[in-house]
Amino acid sequence: MQSVADWFARATFPDYMGTIGFLGYVAAYLLLQIGYLKSSGYAFSVMNLIASACILVSLSKDFNAYFAITEIVWGFLSIVG
């Protein structure tokens, strides 16, 4: 099994972007749940949009069409919302 240190040693730019995107989604949801953000506010939408863009960049390494469509729709909904 690969250790965290090994992953960081071998990670590429898309890997880091995927990690940032994941952390962005988790942070946005956490801040929403603890009441720091409002779902109707711009900050929540912007955080989701940035996270979605990071995930899309990460897909340049291992492309998955269904996941890409999901992220494009998520980003679109973040802009509209």
C-alpha positions in Angstrom: 0.0 0.0 0.0 1.2 3.5 -0.9 1.9 5.9 1.9 0.8 9.5 1.9 4.4 10.6 1.6 4.8 8.4 -1.5 1.7 9.9 -3.1 3.0 13.4 -2.6 6.4 12.4 -4.1 4.7 11.0 -7.2 1.7 13.4 -7.5 1.4 15.5 -10.6 -0.3 18.9 -11.1 -3.7 17.3 -12.0 -3.4 15.2 -8.8 -2.9 18.3 -6.7 -5.8 20.1 -8.5 -8.1 17.2 -7.8 -7.1 17.3 -4.1 -7.7 21.0 -3.9 -11.1 20.5 -5.6 -12.1 17.8 -3.2 -11.0 20.0 -0.2 -12.9 22.9 -1.7 -16.1 20.9 -1.9 -15.7 19.7 1.7 -14.8 23.1 3.0 -17.8 24.7 1.3 -20.2 22.1 2.7 -18.7 22.3 6.2 -18.9 26.1 6.3 -22.5 25.8 5.1 -23.4 23.3 7.8 -21.9 25.2 10.6 -23.7 28.4 9.5 -20.7 30.4 8.4 -21.9 30.4 4.8 -25.5 30.7 3.4 -26.5 28.6 0.5 -28.0 31.7 -1.2 -24.7 33.6 -0.8 -22.1 34.2 -3.5 -19.2 32.7 -1.4 -20.8 29.2 -1.4 -21.4 29.3 -5.1 -17.9 30.6 -5.9 -16.3 27.9 -3.7 -18.3 25.2 -5.6 -17.3 26.7 -8.9 -13.6 26.8 -8.1 -13.8 23.3 -6.7 -15.5 22.1 -9.9 -12.9 23.8 -12.1 -10.1 22.1 -10.1 -11.7 18.7 -10.5 -12.1 19.3 -14.2 -8.3 20.1 -14.4 -7.6 16.9 -12.6 -9.5 14.9 -15.2 -6.9 15.9 -17.8 -4.8 13.0 -16.3 -7.4 10.3 -16.1 -10.4 11.4 -18.2 -13.9 10.1 -17.3 -16.6 11.5 -19.5 -19.4 11.0 -17.0 -17.5 12.7 -14.2 -16.5 15.6 -16.5 -20.2 16.1 -17.4 -21.1 16.1 -13.7 -18.4 18.7 -13.0 -19.5 20.9 -15.9 -23.1 20.8 -14.8 -22.0 21.5 -11.2 -20.0 24.5 -12.3 -22.9 25.7 -14.4 -25.3 25.4 -11.5 -22.8 27.3 -9.3 -22.9 30.2 -11.8 -26.7 30.2 -12.2 -27.3 29.8 -8.5 
